[in-house]
Amino acid sequence: MMDYHRSRDQFEEDRIDEVLELIWILREEGESHIEDVRKRSEDPNVSQVLYIVESEGLVSTDNGRISFDQQGEKRAENVIRRHRLAERLLSEVFEIEEKQVEDHACELEHTHVLSEVVVDSICTFLGHPPTCPHGKAIPRGECCKRFSNELKPLVVPLTELHIGDEARIVFISSKYHARLDRLSSLGIVPGGILHLHQKQPTYLIKIGETELALDRELAKEIFAKKMQQG
Amino acid sequence: MHEHSLEDTKNGHRVAIVGNPNVGKSVIFGLLTGRYATVSNYPGTTVTLTSGSCKAGGEDLWVTDTPGVNTLIPMSEDEVVTRDILLNQAIKLVVQVADAKNPSRGLQISLQLAEMGLPFMLVLNMWDEANSRGIDINVKKLSDAIGTTVIPTIGVQRKGIKELRESLTEERYSSLSISYGNLIEDGIKKLEAILPQSRISRRSIALMLLAGDASLKPWLNKNVSPSDVTTIDAIRRDLQNKFYEPLGYVINQIRLKKAEKIVEGVLSRHQKSGSNVTVHIGKWAMHPVWGIPVLLAALFLMYEFVGVLGAQVLVGLLEEGLFGNYINPYMTFIAERFIPDLFFRDLFVGEYGIITMALTYSIALILPIVGTFFIAFGILEDSGYLPRLAIMVHKIFKLMGLHGKAVLPMVLGLGCDTMATFTARVMETRKERVIVTLLLALGVPCSAQLGVILGMLGGVSLTATLVWAFSVILVIFLVGYLSSKVLKGESSDFVFDIPPLRIPVLSNIVFKTLSRTEWYLKEAVPLFIVGTLILFTLDKIGGLEVIERIASPVVVSFLGLPAKATEAFLIGFLRRDYGAAGLFALAQNGQLNPNQVVISLVTITLFVPCVANLLVMIKERGLRTALAMVAFIFPFAFFVGGVLNFGFNLLGIKL
């Protein structure tokens, strides 16, 4: 006899992911009502999916309100994490247009596309970003927990440091080789310690005794780790 | 014979001064050779090679000043210039100038010089600034670490120059070496086996090639067989595949690490000797809020100095006083006595006379304005304010496909567009240089013209002045914006070294102002005389009337100006400030109403500045590009004037 789970195809799994994702987002916005899920879901047969997730113990409903059970919470968190990390990767590292970012991120959010290991690598590569490009929180993964134990401050682009911060450059992500060469010849290389003096009208940093003005375009690509204030 | 011996000097005894941008290479060059190379507190001022001879220890040396580089793997045209001199010429000694505040950036270049196998010595300039920032470098230790002579200097105070001159005759090869790790070293070995013998070591060329130096292509094609070029490419690609980051970047990082390690061993820090005023002003000048009042204050001071002292007080003294009361009446008197022929008399002292028109205009009207402007600009340049201004205006320039660095040519253009067109080279890409050249030629009025224009508008009204200024700025902005969209090519990144604010050295300002003014007079005065001769001839043969009739549909109907204004436009083709002066004369005679003043001035402001400027455009940007710009600019200038005329009539505006 075939197991119900096994026989379910990938398409159905993806539909479940979508609904769980929606419930998560509604919870971020306030409360998750079944009615809202029905209204905002793009699934033509959302009732069927809702039936499945409830019968499988992923969510419970109470008086029209819907909440995650432990397993469902975990799975939704994973989907959200993938989606938002993908958004960040696509928009910041690959500089893909916003419209396309959303489409691709939706593809990448499913387990069968990106494995756990790959997701953690992306997260580490991005410096364990706390939020997606729209400012919504990215759920922390195992890699982030390890990271925050070892190294408290996060690796962020220069644009997210505060004026007056002192930071160590961790990596520079640019698709232009010439840009990397130019920055490195001016002393902007991983390991270098910089002070952020200004963000407007242009970025102004100091490395050693060199003061450099930078366009925001470039500042976005320099990732640094804030130094402990001592 | 003389030529021959000079060639000998150049060949056997060439000394090249190299180093990072804005470390004082040109100052040192000037002190060694007594020749002036443009010195300023703005990175990238030296764009070409300047050479001069220098005597040291009984030897005649031929010293060359080079554009600043951050690495000898070139990333811009001026860096190519510097690398190529090292690659292609027999060099007796390289004098590397470094900023004592920033030894590790200098040492990155030292490492490359040592790699090239060139004899070099290291000059640590701006020793005083390093000291006041609490930086101490042990010269002896550093000299041991890099195995060559190290001399601390303070260029602007002439300190250390004697020691420098004395060690110019020593040929010392540095013992520095650096290992790039097994993988890269393997690649270097493979390339070394293919590369031919040349003036610099095979190892250094191999590294340049691995780093992906595209500017080496011409050299490769000349010195290496095509099949070997393919092999070299393959070796490079193979090695690159083993690295996640671009090889050039990996190599740079290794060099920087090594440089920092050397610095660690020789540098110590002591208490800073207090913060001084210039540091604070330097900070305010680029602050998003306080930068604006500083900018306005700088503008105001500049206006007071150039616009009031130069254009009003000094012009008044010279034009009305010296020329109006003494020279012109006196010359007219002499001419009437000694030149019986009316024709020749007019040639000198007539309405279009060489003395009464050309010399009066160039000496009495232009010289004081241009002179004061160059003094003011020299101060701005040497103080280090311009890079801060670049930060303040970066965003506006970005909309025009440029970035903050364009501030140098643009501000200099307010003095002399021709000179400024040369400095368009501070921009890195062709697209940016074309835009800067176009905007200078189209809209930035030079100080001579600005003086005439402001004098004329001042007599009309503040509104008229504002309408003129607004029209011109709008045109510059729109043309800049549109050409950034239309022109193909890339814009470069804005990463800019901000030098510390310094109190300018008087002698340098004087020197600079004199050499610029001399240059200007040599360019301008002959043109004034040619222009006057053309007008004189046309006037005598009755050509002026013919041209006025031909041009009248455009000038009279389209622009709504009197036919006499044609004369001004005609001469404006030669020099637009001269054209403006013609308009000035018309306005003084009451032949132009306020609307007409503004229309004619906007039109002439948008003309190509002068013939000299056109020649430089051709030289710098090529004949085709330059002609295309001219073909656009002149019709466009009339078009804008026409639109303005139409607008005034339509809205019934009377200024």
Interface residues (C-beta under 8 A of the other chain):
Chain A: H177 A178 R179 L180 D181 R182 L183 S184 S185 L186 G187 V189 P190 G191 H197 Q198 Q200 P201 T202 L204 G208 E209 T210 E211 L212 A213 L214 D215 E217 L218
Chain B: N70 T71 I73 M75 D99 K101 N102 S104 R105 Q108 A130 R133 I135 A211 G212 E245 P246 G248 Y249 N252 Q253 L256 K257 K283 M286 H287 P288 G291 P387 A390 I391 M392 V393 H394 K395 K398 H403 G404 D493 F494 V495 F496 D497 I498 P499 P500
